Amino acid sequence: MLHLGNLAGALNSWVRLQDDYECFFAAVDWHALTTGYQDTSMIREYTRQVLIDFIAAGIDPERSIVFRQSDVKEHAELHLLLSMIAPLGWLERCPTYKEQLQQLAEREITTYGFLGYPVLMASDILVYKADTVPVGEDQLPHLELARELARRFNYMYAPVFPEPQAKLSKVTVLPGTDGRKMSKSYGNTIQIADSPERIREAVKSMVTDPARIHKSDPGHPDVCTVFAYLSAFAPEAREVRRSECEGAGIGCVACKRQLADTLIAVLAPIHERRRQLEATPGQVESIMADGAMRARPMAARTLEEVRSAMKI
């Protein structure tokens, strides 16, 4: 399931992109296996929940192609073929790979699947010959690998792939509730589907300015997790909140209460649309099937070109 970082950094901008681009939105269940391969019992349900989050947030299956990654097998075939030309050093230098090896040391993720995650991501992009990819700053190294793989393939075989360009979100990457990078693997997220009670509980646990000991102490909002969330979800009040914090006009407890109220209000219409979708589970399955049916022919044409270029 998706979290508020996904909503602020991706989903909100994806919704707007539908006005100007032909969009493909996949719930990437194969990617989930890279860290969750030991227990796959909930992957199908998690994938379904991700698609519900997409649609509830405003992704329109009538205007965009919305599907489950594993329903279009060409993603896997292109991943296999690109992995044959992906230098090991390109994968090992990925900052996310190094960081998560340290952060998730308790998990057994020294697998090819985890190392090759960016190649699968590249396949998701290149199989549709995407020229524009909406990404956050933390995903830029992965997109650069996709560009390098496209360039390498085109040089070695034939000019099949465009080099996809990044379309950066205007929203700063949100930290996790504990101040680290937000990640479900770290348990520091607020899910889009979380209840108001769960949201209030998560906000109460958020890390604030560590140098602010007393309410009367001036705050430093730029190092405060709560301020980062308020800036993302209530940008019109950003400067007022900054002034109140720096002038000790508001304490951290009251600031957290304001944030919780803001998040609950922002998520209320999304929660209502989620309830409607949950009440008609056949609708979600139909959307996935239709999206895969529309995506498959495009992916198949790309793979025909790839096989021809590689003479296989």
N, C-alpha and C positions, 0 to 999 in steps of 0.2 A: 504494500500500500504506500501511497505517496505522502510526503510530509510538506510542511510549510515552506521549506527551502525549494522544493519542486514547484510549489504554487507561485512563489514570488519570483524565482529565478528562471522558470521555464513556462509553466502552464499559462500564466497570464499573458505572456508575450506570444505564445503559440496561438492563443485564441485570436489575437489581433492579426497574426500572419495569415490567417485563413482568408482575409479580405484581398490579399495581394499575391498569394502563391498557391500552387497546387501542392497540398501538404500530405505527408505520410506520417502517421503516428502509430508506432508499434509498442505493444506491451511485451517487453523482451524477456520471456521466460527462460530462454537458454542462458542469457546473462546471469540470471538468478542462480544458476547452477555453479557459477565460478566460486562463490563462497558458501553456497547452501547445498552442495551436492550430497552431503552426508544424510540429510533429512529432506526428502523431496515431497513429503506427504501433503504439504499445503501449497505447493507452487501453483497448481492449477487455480486454486481459490484466490491466492494472492494476485495472480495475473488478471483474473476476473475483476478483482477489486480495483486494480490499477486502471483498467478500462472504464470502470464506473467513475473513478475520480476524473479521468480525462473528460468524460461526457458531462459530468456534473459541473465541472469547472468552465465548460463552454465549448469544448471541441465538438463540432457538428459533423456527425457521420454522413450527412447528406452532402456536405461541401468538401470534406476531407476523407482520406482513406484511413480507417481505424481498424487495426487487426492485431492478432497474436503472432509474434515472431515465428514460432515453431510451425504455424500453419502454412508458411511459405518456405518450402525446403531449399529453395535456391539460395537463401541466406547461408545455410550450412555448406552448400557446395562451393560457393564463392569463398567462404572462410577457409575451407580446406585448400583451395587453389592458391589463395593469397598467402597462406601460411608457408607454402613451399618457397616463396621468394622473400619472406620477411626475415631480415637479418636478426639474429638473436640479440645483438647489441641494441638495436632499435627498441626492442621490448623491455630490456633490462634497464634502460635509462629513463623509462617513464616514471615521473615523480610519484604518481599515485601508487604504482606497484611497490616502490621502495617504502613509501609511507605506511601502506596497509600491511606490509610484511612485519613492520615494527608494531603497529597499533593492534593487529590481530594475531599476535604471536601465539595465543592460546589455541588458535585454529590451525588445522592442517591445510594450508593454502599454497604450499610449494608444489603446485600442479601445473601442467601445461595449460589447462583451461584458464587458470587465473593469470598466468603470464601472457597468454594469448588473447586475453579479453579485448585489447585494443584492435586486434585483427578482426575479431567478430564485429566490433563496432564499425570498423572500416567497411566491412561487407554490408552491414545494414545500410550504410550511406551509399556506397558505390553501386550496389545492385540496382538502384533506381536512377543512377547517374545524376544524383543530386548536385546542384550547383551552389546551393545555399543551405547552411546547417545552423539552426539556432542553438547556441551553446553558452554555458557560463564560462568564466575565465578558467575554472579548475579543469574544464574539459578540453581546453585548447591544445595541450600536448597530444591528446588522443586524436583530435581532428588533424593535427599536423602529421601524425603517423598515417592517417588515411590519405592525405595529400601525397606524402612520400611514396606510399604503396601504389597509388594511381600513377605517379610519375615513373616509378620503376617498372611497373607493368607495361605502360605505354612505350617506354624505351626498349624493353627487352622483346616485346612481341608486336604490338600494334596499338595505335592511339584509340583505345576503347573508352577510357574514362576521362571526364572532366575533373579538374582539381577543385574540390568543394571549398567554398569560402565560408568563413565564420560570420554569423550575425549575432553579435554579442547582446545579451540582455542588458538593459539599463539598470537593473537592480543589482546592488552589491551582493555578493555571496553571503548568505546568512550563516552565522555561527551556530553550533549546536547549543543546547540549553546549558551545557557545562563549559562553554567557551571554546571547545575544540571544533574542528571541522565537523559539520553536521553529517551524520551517517547513521543509518539504521543499525549498522554493525556495532556502533558505539553506544547505542541505546540513548541517544541524546536528542531525539527528534520529537516534534509534535505532529501527529498525523492529521491529514486533512479531515479524516472521518472521526477524529476524537470528539467525545462528548464535551459539553461545556464544563462539566466537573473535572474531567481529565485535563482540559486545557488550563483551568485555574491551578490545578495541582502542579502541572509542568512549569507554568510561569513562576509559581512560588519558589521553585527550585533553581531558577535561573541565576547564573553568576552575574554580579553587578560590578561596579568599580571597587577593586580590592583596597584602594587607598582611602575610601570613604568609610570611616569608622562610625561617625555620629551623623545624625540627620542634619545637624548644623554645619557640617563640613561641606565645602564646595565640591561638587561632583565633576567627573571627567567623562562626559557622555560617549566620547569616541572609543573608549575601552569597555563600554558597558553593553552586555548582550541585550538587555531590555531595550535600550535606546536603538540598537540596530533593528530590532523587530518593529518598534514604533515607527522608525523612519521608513521601513518597507511597506507597512500596512496602513499608516496614517501620515503620509508624506506632507500633507497640508499643515500638519501641526508640528513638524520637525523642529523649526526654529524656536517655537514657543517652548517645547519640551527641553530643548538645549538650554535656553535661558533659565528656565526653572531649575534645572539640574545644577548648572554652573553657579547659580546664585543661591543654592541651598533652599530654594522655595518649595521643594517637594522632596519627600523622603523616598527611599527605594521601595518600601512596602506600598505606598500609595501609587507609585509609578507602575509597579507590577499589576496593581489592581486596574489601572487605566489600560494597560496592555491587554490583560485578560478580557476586559469588556470589549475592546476594539476587535480582538481576534474572533470572539464569539459572534459579534455583529457581522463581520466580514464573511464568516463561514456559514452563517444561517441560511442564505439562499442555496448554497452548495449542498448543505445537509438536506435541505428539502428535496432537491433534485435527486440526491442519492437515495432517499427513502422511496421515491417514485420508481427508480430503476430497480431497487432491491425487491420491490413488490411485484415486478414483472421480469423474473430472471430469464425467461425465454427471449425477451427483447435484447438483452446483452449478447446472448449466444448468436442471435440473428445478425446483430451488428458485426460481430467478429467474423462470422462466415461470409457475409457480404464483402467486408473489407479485404479478406484474404482472396476472394474470387476476383476482386478488382486489381489487387496488387500482383497476383501471380503471373499474368501475361506479360507485364512489364519486366518483372524479374527474369522470366524465362527468356525473353528476347536478349537481355543483357548476357545471360549465361551462354546463349548460342554464339554471340559475338566473342565471348571470352574463350570458349572451346575452339572456335575457328582460329582465333589469333594464336592460341597455344598449340594448334594442330593436334588436338586430342579428341 
